[in-house]
Amino acid sequence: MTIRKILDSKKPSDIFDPLNWKTQFQSWVKHVHPDKNPDHLAKEAFEVLMRYKEILEKGHEFSDEFCPKILFKDKILTFYGPMDKLKLSHDNFLKIKDTVDPNETPFRRYLPEKMELEADCLKVYLQHDPYLIQGLTLEEKHGRWFLNRLIEFSTLLNEKGGFTHCGLNPNSVFICPEEHGIQVVSFYHLVPKNAPMKSAIGVHPYKSWYPTEIFATKISVPEIDLLMSKHLATYTLGDNTGFVNTIRGKVSVELLDFLLSYDSSLLEGYFTYQKILDRSPRVYHKLTI
């Protein structure tokens, strides 16, 4: 069974928890090392494990709208890209920290612990054990609280900080299962709410998630963050387009209606969603990835 599971895997995450992979690796090796296991497939399984070990030691690599390379390892993200964009994200992060009251714990928990701008990269240090949203699919019970965190972050950012993020997508948000929380990791598009947008959303890979009127007005209305939160939640529920086409019939009608609804303001969307959550028991659903 052990050897078959390894050989059937396509990537490290199929058999490893990225946060506990070293312990798991040692356990796997004890079972499949060719010197200890006479199975003729043990050598092949062992080679797969060694290849995965090399990948995990290097860290997970992905990209976003500006950086062709982002390395994620040990709760640290290293962004490699245009220095003007890295500096913009760094400076916008500092603006938020300088504006928001340090005692606003519910909001602070959604921000990185710190960012450090270096000569050729931007290092982002995360507070919690995070997982990349890309390629992740959640059950509705987890998707509900994930959406709640996104909307809460957006509302606090707008109401307490006076900013609109304008760029929530699978590359800018990590999920933190143990805290039932999220970490927002990049701030390229951040601007004061209801202010002119300066970033190049026209080349954004998730351009279709933006309200169409934004391309005409170029004003950062808070509803951008609500709509992007809905698209991002839809993405994690199994529709990689961020729209609801493939999840109809797979999630409750109540949640589906909310994802499709038009809200005249971010606050209206926040209160509407809280009412939806209040109609079902607030139960802690442990998320295992």
C-alpha positions, 0 to 999 in steps of 0.5 A: 500500500505504501509503495503503491501510494508513492508511485501513484503520486504526481507531486510532493503534496500528494503524500507529504504535508509541506509543514511536516514533510521531514518527519513524514519523509523519514517514516516513508524511507523506513518502509521503502528503502531498498535495503530494507524492503524486498519488494521489486518496486521499492527502489522506484518508490525510494527514488520518487521520495528522494526527488520529492525531498529535493523539491521540498528542500528547495521550496515551492516556486510560483509567480504572480502578476509582476514577479516571474519567481516567488519562492515559498519556504519555511513561512518565508516568501521571497519575491523576485521581480521588478524592484519598483513593484517590490518596493511598491508592495513593501511601502504599501504594507508599511502604510497599512501598519502605520495607519492601523491601530496596533491593538486591532488584533483581528486585522493585524492577524491577516498581515505578514509579520514583516517585510524586508526589501533587499537588493534583488528581492522582497522577503515576506515573513508570515505569522502562521503556518500557511498554504498556497491557495493555488490548486487548493479545493475546499469543502463548502464548510471550509470555504464559508469561513475562508470567505468570511475571513476575506470579507472581514479583512477587506472591511477592516482594511477599508474601515480602519485603514481607509484603503482598498486592496484591489488585488485579492487573488490566489497569488496574494492570499495564503490560507492558515488552517490551524488559525482558521485564518488567512495571510495577505502577502502582496500589496501592489494595487493598494490605494486609498479607497475611492481614489484613482487606481494606479496599477496595471490591472489591464495585464492582471491574470485575474483581470476578469474578476474586476468590475467592468466599470473599473476599467472606465472609472479607474476608481478604487471603490471598496466593492472591488474587494468584496467582488474579488473575495467572492471570486477567490472563494469560488476559486477555492470551492473548485471553479478555477475561473473564479465564477460559479459555472462548475460549482452549481449543485455542489454548494448550497443555494444560499451560498451560491446566491450570495456569490452571485449577488450584487451588493451596493456596498462592502459593508452591506455585503459584510452584514449580509454574509454574517446573517447567512453564517448566523443561520447555521451553527458556528462550528469549528471545522478542522481543515487538514491539507 
